[in-house]
Amino acid sequence: MLDAPWEPLWTILLLIAGSVYLIVLNRVRSGIFNLRVLENARLNRDGLFSVSIIIPCRNEAKHVGAALDDLAAQDYPADLIQVIVVDDRSTDGTGDAARSRRDKLPGLSVLSIESCPANVSPKKNAILRGLREAQGEIIITTDGDCRFQPGWIRSLVSGFAADVGVVTGLTIFDRQGREPLWQRLQQLDYLSHSFFASGAIGSGLAFNCNGSNLALRRQAFEDVGGYEQFRQVITGDDTLLLQKIRRSGKWRIHFSVQPDSLVRSWPEETPKQVLNQRLRWGSGGLSYSRDAMALALSTFVFFLMLFLSPFLLLGGLISSAWLIPLALKIVQEGRVMSAGWKIFGLKPLRVLRPQWTEFALLELIHIPAILTFSIGGHLLGFQWKGEHFKRTRTKTVELSGTVHS
């Protein structure tokens, strides 16, 4: 092996680095198929809970009215629903747009936040503000740019068996129209994160979830101390909280596969916005739980070695054997996507039917994108809702809030 002096050591190390990732993906795929079995065994079909829906919003005047219209059309008892919109320093009339729906949602509360303290991220601050007014036994968080089916609340609440502390569901990007290629790639990438979340929960791992479709038993939130230990991290109102609840060992976590639990979210409109969104998501990695951190680090090393391999091959240092772990990565990710499409019944949907051409294109940029977001989210910072952030918030501002009933 004189022509490739780093072989076979490089390929062996590459397979070792990727083994955790590949094994976890296989377990995630099994977890996706396990979701229906778990749901049938644990579904709480008769129980009704009082529910408080908290919607933190900043500059969502264009969307929040439609979201509230969907909540007004829920098939859940109206006297058990409390809707709280938290207008977080909006400049586009979000609060007024929300208050205009009071005729459809008589119990709607709109809270206005005028500033945010330095020791808590803006979104967590908004949710905590809503929690001070929330009266429900179940707390549901979502976003102002989401759309819901009439059975959404009921589908989430039905997952709360006696030992379940968290119920989450699938969120997809959908603008209800024909999309350019880059938007289709964004939709597919986002869907892959949701499928991974569902399979991890189905296999008992629970690495991530989406705050746009997240229901919490209030007691579970209080048992783990809420957002303490990571309240200053810009992201993590969903994933870091989920990991904290799982780590406590007190509550089970459920992922709903009921069709009504699907949430449609408005995607970012420009490639620059997508970049900043992914950098924001990547900024919370250093706050992960130990098992999630171990997976993140092993994945990072695996992807970095795969990224470097073509250059080392051109330099004559390694052979083409690195294509074997690359192929294993692509096959495993494809199997996870196929399982998700099947279990969640998304094939009939035009924007979400299996798009293997788009999947192949996404695989071409997947490794450099993940490396960029992982590093950049911690070092470069990002733009979000008109503000620039690094991993922790450094601006000093004070909290004040008013309630409009």
N, C-alpha and C positions, 0 to 999 in steps of 0.2 A: 504494500500500500504506500509506496514511495511517492506516488503522484498525489496522494491525499493523506498527508502526515497526521491529520487530526482524526482520522477514522481508525477503528470503529468507535472510539471514545465519544465523539460528538453525538453520533446517533444514539448510543446507549444513554448518554446524559439527557438527550432530547426526549427519549421515551420515558425515562424516569420522571423528568419534569412534567411531562404531559399525562402521566398515569392517573394522577388525582383528578385532573379535569375530565379525562375520558371516562373514568370510573363513575364520577359524579353524574356526568351526562347520561350514562346508562341507567343509573338509579333514578334520575329525573324522569327519563322516559317511562320507566316502570311506574313511577309515582303518578304520572299523568293517567295511565290506564287504571290506576288504583282509586282515582278520585270518585268515580261513580259508585264503587263498592263502599267506600267510606261514607259517601253522602246518604246512600240508602240505609246504612246502619245507624247513622247518627241524626238523621233529619228530625227536627222538632216540628212536626206538622201542625200542632194545635196551639202551641204557646204564642201569646201575643205580649209584646213588651212596649213600654213607652219609649219613643225614639226621638232623639235630638239630632238633627242634621246640621252640621256646621259647614258653611261654605266660605272659606277665606278668599277674598277677591281683591285684585288690584287692576284697575283699568279693564274691566270686563263688561262694560256697558253694552257692547255689541252682542254678548252671548247670555248674560245672566237672566234676562227675561225668559228666554226659551227654556233654560234649565228650571226656573221656578214654575213655569207652565207645566212641565213634565211632572214636577213634584206635586202640583195641585191635582193632577190626574191619577195619582196612585190609588191602587185598589186596597190600600191599608186603611184601617179606621182613622178618620181625620182627627178625632179627639186624642189619639195617641201619638200624633206627629207634631213636632216642634221644629221649625225651620229658622235657622239663625244665619243671616248673611253678615259677614264681617268685612266692611269696606276699609281696606288697608291703604289709606292715603291716596285714594284714586283721584285723578284729575280729569276724568272723562264723564263724570256723572253716573258712575256705577251705583252709588247709593240711591239716587233718584230712580234709576231704572229698576232697581230691586223693589223700592217702596211702591212703585206703580202697580205691582202685582198683589197688593194687599187685598184687593177685592176677590181674588181667587184663593189667597192663603191668609185668612183672617188672623191666624196666630203668628204670622211672620214678624220677626224682629230683625232690624237692621242696625248693626253697631258700627260706629265710625271711629277708626283709629287715626289719630293725627300725628303720632310719632312713635318710634320704637326704641327700646333701650338697647344699650351696647352689648349686653350679656345674653341676648336671645336672638335667634334668627327671626326675620320678619314673618315667615309663614307660621312657625311655632307660636310666635307671639299672638298672631291673629287667632289661631285655634284655641290657645289658652284663654284669650279674651272671650271667645264664644263659649268655652267650657264654664266660665263663671256665670253664664246665664242659662246653661243647659240644665234641663230637669229630667231628661230621659234616662232610663236604665241602660239603654243602648245608645252609644254615640257613633254616628256615621259621619265621616269626613268625605268631601268631594270637592270639585272645582267648579268655578262659575262658567266654564266653557264646555261643560259636559251635558249629554242628553241621556235620558233614562226611559226605560220601558215601564208601563203601568205596574208591573209586578215587581219592580226593583227592590223596594223596601221589604216586601214580604219574602222575596227570595233570600235576602241576606239574613233577615230575622229568623227564618226557618232553620238556619244552620246552627242556632244557639242552643244546642243540647246543654245539660246542666254543667258539664265540665269544659265547655268551649268558651274561650275568652276573646277570640278574634275570628271574624269571618271576613274574607275578602273575595273579590271576583275579578273577572277578566275586564281589562280596559283596552280599547282599540282606538287608533287614530282613524277618523273618518270625516271627510267634508262633504259626503254625499254627492260626489261628482267625479268626472273623469280627471285623473291626476297625471301630471308629468312624471317622468321616470324617477327623478330624485325624490319626489314625494312618495312614490310607491316603495322605494327602497327604505325611506324613513318609516313608513307604516309596517313594513316587514320586519325591520330591525326592532321596532317597539313591540311588535307581536312576539318576537322571539324572547324578549325579556319577560313578557307575561306568561308565555308557555313555560319558561324556566321556573318562574315563581310558582306556578301551579304544580308542576311536577315535584319541585323541592318540598313543598308543603305536603303533597300527597305521599311522599316518601319519609316524612317526619323530620326533614331538615330545616325548612322555613328560612331561606336566606334573604328573600326580598318580597316586596309587594308594592301596590300602588295606592297612594293616598287619595286618589280620585274615586276609589271604590273600596273603602275600608270601614268595617263596622267593629266597634270595640265594646265589650262589656265594661261599663264604667268601673266596676270593681277591679277588673284586670288592670286597667290603666293606673288606678290608684295603688294597687298592690306593688307595682314595680317602680313607683315614684315618678310616673309620667316621663317627661323629657329630661329629667335630671341626669347629669353626666354628659349630655350631648346637646343641651338646649342652645349652645352658641354655634353649633355646626349648622351651616346654611341649609343643607339638605338633611334628610333623616327623620322627618316627622312620620314617615311610614316604615321604611326598611329598618332603621336603627331601633325604632320602637318594637317592631315585630321581633327582631333578634333578642331584645331585652326581655320580652314576655316569654319567648321560647326558653331562654336561658334560665328563667325563674323556675321552670318546671311545674308551675301551679295550674296552668291552663293549656288546653288543647287549642290548636289552630286549624281552621277549616277553610278550604277553598271551594266556593260554590261553582258547580258546573250547570246550574239551571240556566236555561236560555234568557230568562228575565233578569238575571244578575249582570248581564253584559252592559257595560257603559261605553258610550261613544264620546271621545274627547277630540277637540279641535286641535290639529297639529300645528307646529310652528310653521310660519309662512315663508321664511327665507332660509337659505343654507346657513347664513350667519347666525340666525336665531337657533337653528338646530345645533350648531357648533357650541354656542353658549349653554344650551340646555344640557348637552352631553357633558360638557366640562363641569357644570353644576352637579350633575349626578355623580361624576367621578370624584368630586371633592370630599365625599364622606367616607372614602375607603379606609382611612386610618382610624376611624371610629368603630369599625365593624367588630363583632364578637370574634372570639378566637377561632372558631371553626370557619366562619365566613372569611376572616382574614387569611387563614391558611389556604383556603381555596383561591382567594384573590391573588395571593403572592405566587402560588404554584402556577396559576393561569398566566400571570404576568411573565414569569420566567419562561414558560412554555412558548408563549406568543413571541417573546423577545428572541428566543433562539430560532424559531421559525422565520422571523423577520430577517435575522442575520444570515441564515443559511444560504440564500441565493448569492449573496456577496462573497461568502466564504467559498462557495462552489466556483465562482468566477475567478477567485484568487488561487484556486487549486489546493485549498487546504482540506476540503472535505469532498466526499463523493455525493452522488444524487440520492443516497439512501434516506436523506431527510424528507423526501417526498412520501415515504411510508407513514410517519406520524402525521404529516399534513393531510394525507388522504383519510386517515382514521378520524381526524378532527372533523373534516367535512362530512364524512359519512355519519358520524354520531350526531352532529348538529342537524343534518337532514332528517335523521330518524326521530329526533325530538320534535321538529317542526311537523313532520307527518303525523305523529301521535297527537299533537295538539290540534291540528286541523280536524282529525277524526273525532276525538272525544268532545270537542266543543262545537262540532257540527257547523264549521264555518265555510265549508266548501261551496254551498249555494250562494254565498255573498260575493258579489262581483269584485269588490276591492280586496277581498281576503281569500279568494280561492287559491289553491296551491299555484304559486308562480315560480316554477323552478328556474326560469331564465333570470328573474330578478334575484332569486336565491343565489345563483351562481355569481352574478355581479356583486352581490353583497359580500360573498366570501372573498372576493378579490380585495376589498377594502377593509374587511373586518379586522384583521390583525393590526395594520397600522392605525386604524381608527381607535381601537381599544387601547393601544399603547399611548396614543396622543391624549386621549381623554383621561387616562389614569394618571399620567405625569402632569399634564396641563391643568387638570382640576385642582391639584395641590400647589403647583408652582406659579402658574400664569394668572389665575383668577378668571373671572367671567362676568358678563353683563346679564342682569336679571331684573326685569320690571323697572328698567331705567336706572339701575344702580350698579356699581362695580363692586364685586366681592372677591376676596380671597377665601382661603379655607375657613377662617373664623372672621367674624364681624369685628371691625375696629372702630367704626364711627360711634360717637357718643351722642345719643339723642335720648329724650325722655318719653315715657309712655303716658299718653292721656287718651281717654276714650269717652264717647258719649253714646247713649242708648236712645234710639228712636223707635218707639213702640207703635 
